[in-house]
Amino acid sequence: MAMTNVFQRATDEKSATVARNNRNSSRIRSIAFWVTTLVIVFELVAGSVWNLVPIEWIEIQLQHLGYPHFLAYVLGAWQVGAAVAIIAPGLPLIKEWAYAGAIFLWSGAVASHLAVGDGIESWSGAMMFAICAIASWMLRPADRRLPRTRLRRDRTADAGQDGARLPEFSVRGWAVAIGVLVVLYAVSFLTLPVVEDVMHENAIQLGWIED
């Protein structure tokens, strides 16, 4: 009887430790997801503003890389859509396309700078954002995944339920997403004069324009 109690206590302690570790891991994963997601959404928001205005830095960069001027408007429009799709709740299929587009955008920027012989100072930012996009995509929770791409533990939890069911509309989730986008767009527009001055100096330092 004593041995049974000891064994039961040891089992309970092990189960509690495993549960605690799982909670800590889930918390870290959630924090990492939201940090990387907010980074890429802010970059998409700021990028859409810079492209749709467009600011001098965008025009100089397109000319330097050999791209047509109208590409700025195309990229800006798609960046708006990608930012909304990634930050909004649900929409798993659209999210897949948004993540793919964002990764293509930043990896394409890296390849473009390398093709014209630019150094790491020109493409390191795009590389960082591409890595953050990949991390955000990998860390996204179950409600932001397509059913077939959910983690095994998420599929197990859904066993016995109707997988074809549409996700419930989340008023709170959409309100938070819209609030975040409004704040990020406000910051992007308010900082535009400072950004233009900084990026003008950056273009001079890179040798893309003369002082």
C-alpha positions as CSV (number, residue, x, y, z in Angstrom):
1,M,0.0,0.0,0.0
2,A,2.8,2.4,0.9
3,M,4.6,1.6,-2.4
4,T,1.4,2.2,-4.3
5,N,1.1,5.7,-2.6
6,V,4.7,6.5,-3.4
7,F,4.3,5.4,-7.0
8,Q,1.0,7.4,-7.3
9,R,2.7,10.5,-5.8
10,A,5.6,10.2,-8.2
11,T,3.3,9.9,-11.1
12,D,1.3,12.9,-10.0
13,E,4.4,15.0,-9.6
14,K,5.7,13.9,-13.1
15,S,2.3,14.8,-14.6
16,A,2.3,18.2,-12.9
17,T,5.8,18.9,-14.2
18,V,4.9,17.9,-17.7
19,A,1.8,20.1,-17.6
20,R,3.8,23.0,-16.2
21,N,6.5,22.6,-19.0
22,N,3.8,22.4,-21.6
23,R,2.2,25.7,-20.3
24,N,5.6,27.4,-20.3
25,S,6.3,26.2,-23.8
26,S,2.9,27.3,-25.0
27,R,3.4,30.7,-23.4
28,I,6.8,31.2,-25.0
29,R,5.5,30.1,-28.4
30,S,2.6,32.5,-28.2
31,I,4.9,35.4,-27.2
32,A,7.3,34.6,-30.1
33,F,4.4,34.3,-32.5
34,W,2.9,37.7,-31.6
35,V,6.4,39.5,-31.6
36,T,7.3,38.2,-35.0
37,T,3.8,38.8,-36.3
38,L,3.7,42.4,-35.1
39,V,7.1,43.0,-36.7
40,I,6.1,41.9,-40.1
41,V,2.6,43.5,-40.0
42,F,4.2,46.8,-39.0
43,E,6.7,46.5,-41.9
44,L,3.9,45.7,-44.3
45,V,1.9,48.7,-43.1
46,A,4.9,51.1,-43.3
47,G,5.9,49.6,-46.6
48,S,2.4,50.1,-48.0
49,V,2.4,53.8,-47.0
50,W,5.9,54.3,-48.4
51,N,5.0,52.7,-51.7
52,L,1.6,54.3,-52.2
53,V,2.8,57.8,-51.4
54,P,5.5,57.0,-52.7
55,I,8.4,58.5,-50.8
56,E,11.7,59.5,-52.4
57,W,13.5,56.4,-50.9
58,I,11.1,54.0,-52.8
59,E,11.6,55.9,-56.1
60,I,15.4,55.9,-55.7
61,Q,15.5,52.2,-54.8
62,L,13.3,51.1,-57.7
63,Q,15.5,53.1,-60.1
64,H,18.6,51.6,-58.5
65,L,17.3,48.1,-58.9
66,G,16.0,48.7,-62.4
67,Y,12.3,48.3,-61.6
68,P,9.5,50.4,-63.2
69,H,7.9,53.2,-61.1
70,F,4.4,51.7,-61.1
71,L,5.6,48.6,-59.2
72,A,5.5,50.8,-56.0
73,Y,1.7,51.1,-56.3
74,V,1.3,47.3,-57.0
75,L,3.4,46.4,-54.0
76,G,1.7,49.0,-51.8
77,A,-1.8,47.6,-52.5
78,W,-0.8,44.0,-51.9
79,Q,1.0,45.0,-48.7
80,V,-2.2,46.5,-47.3
81,G,-4.0,43.2,-48.1
82,A,-1.3,41.1,-46.6
83,A,-1.2,43.1,-43.4
84,V,-4.9,42.8,-42.9
85,A,-4.9,39.0,-43.7
86,I,-2.1,38.2,-41.3
87,I,-3.2,40.2,-38.3
88,A,-7.0,39.4,-38.6
89,P,-8.4,36.3,-36.8
90,G,-9.3,33.3,-38.8
91,L,-9.0,33.4,-42.6
92,P,-6.5,30.5,-42.7
93,L,-6.4,30.0,-46.4
94,I,-5.9,33.8,-47.1
95,K,-3.2,33.8,-44.5
96,E,-1.3,31.1,-46.3
97,W,-1.3,33.3,-49.4
98,A,-0.4,36.4,-47.4
99,Y,2.6,34.8,-45.7
100,A,3.7,33.4,-49.1
101,G,3.5,36.8,-50.7
102,A,5.3,38.5,-47.8
103,I,8.1,35.9,-47.9
104,F,8.4,36.3,-51.7
105,L,8.5,40.1,-51.3
106,W,11.4,40.2,-48.9
107,S,13.3,37.3,-50.3
108,G,12.9,38.9,-53.8
109,A,14.2,42.2,-52.3
110,V,17.3,40.3,-51.1
111,A,17.8,38.6,-54.5
112,S,17.4,42.0,-56.3
113,H,20.0,43.7,-54.2
114,L,22.4,40.8,-54.6
115,A,21.9,40.8,-58.4
116,V,23.1,44.4,-58.6
117,G,26.0,43.8,-56.3
118,D,24.7,45.6,-53.2
119,G,26.3,44.8,-49.8
120,I,24.7,43.3,-46.7
121,E,23.7,46.8,-45.5
122,S,21.2,47.0,-48.3
123,W,19.5,43.7,-48.0
124,S,19.9,42.7,-44.3
125,G,16.6,44.3,-43.3
126,A,14.7,42.4,-45.9
127,M,16.3,39.2,-44.9
128,M,15.4,39.8,-41.2
129,F,11.7,40.4,-42.2
130,A,11.7,37.3,-44.3
131,I,13.0,35.3,-41.3
132,C,10.3,36.8,-39.1
133,A,7.6,36.0,-41.6
134,I,8.7,32.3,-41.7
135,A,8.9,32.2,-37.9
136,S,5.4,33.8,-37.6
137,W,4.0,31.3,-40.1
138,M,5.5,28.3,-38.2
139,L,4.4,29.5,-34.8
140,R,0.8,30.5,-35.7
141,P,-1.8,28.9,-33.5
142,A,-4.4,26.3,-34.5
143,D,-7.2,28.8,-35.3
144,R,-4.9,30.4,-37.9
145,R,-4.0,27.2,-39.7
146,L,-5.7,25.2,-42.4
147,P,-7.1,21.9,-40.9
148,R,-4.5,19.8,-42.7
149,T,-1.6,21.9,-41.5
150,R,-2.5,21.9,-37.8
151,L,0.0,20.4,-35.4
152,R,-0.6,16.8,-34.3
153,R,-1.7,17.8,-30.9
154,D,-4.3,20.3,-32.4
155,R,-5.7,17.6,-34.7
156,T,-5.9,15.2,-31.7
157,A,-7.9,17.8,-29.8
158,D,-10.2,18.2,-32.7
159,A,-10.9,14.4,-33.0
160,G,-14.5,13.6,-33.1
161,Q,-15.5,17.1,-34.2
162,D,-16.6,18.3,-37.6
163,G,-13.4,19.5,-39.3
164,A,-15.2,21.1,-42.2
165,R,-16.9,23.6,-39.8
166,L,-16.3,27.3,-40.6
167,P,-14.5,29.2,-37.8
168,E,-16.7,31.4,-35.6
169,F,-16.7,35.1,-36.3
170,S,-14.8,36.8,-33.5
171,V,-16.0,40.4,-32.9
172,R,-13.3,41.0,-30.3
173,G,-10.6,39.5,-32.5
174,W,-11.5,41.8,-35.4
175,A,-11.8,44.8,-33.1
176,V,-8.3,44.2,-31.8
177,A,-6.9,43.6,-35.3
178,I,-8.5,46.8,-36.7
179,G,-7.3,48.8,-33.7
180,V,-3.7,47.5,-34.2
181,L,-3.9,48.4,-37.9
182,V,-5.2,51.9,-37.2
183,V,-2.4,52.5,-34.7
184,L,0.3,51.2,-37.0
185,Y,-1.0,53.3,-39.9
186,A,-1.2,56.4,-37.8
187,V,2.4,55.9,-36.6
188,S,3.5,55.3,-40.2
189,F,1.9,58.5,-41.5
190,L,3.0,60.6,-38.6
191,T,6.7,59.5,-38.8
192,L,6.8,59.9,-42.6
193,P,8.7,63.3,-42.6
194,V,11.4,61.8,-40.3
195,V,11.6,58.6,-42.3
196,E,12.1,60.6,-45.6
197,D,15.0,62.6,-44.1
198,V,16.6,59.4,-42.7
199,M,16.2,57.4,-45.8
200,H,17.5,60.3,-48.0
201,E,20.7,60.3,-45.9
202,N,20.8,56.5,-46.2
203,A,20.6,56.7,-50.0
204,I,23.5,59.2,-50.0
205,Q,25.6,56.9,-47.8
206,L,24.9,54.0,-50.1
207,G,26.0,56.0,-53.1
208,W,22.6,55.7,-54.9
209,I,22.3,59.5,-55.1
210,E,24.5,62.5,-54.7
211,D,24.2,65.1,-51.9
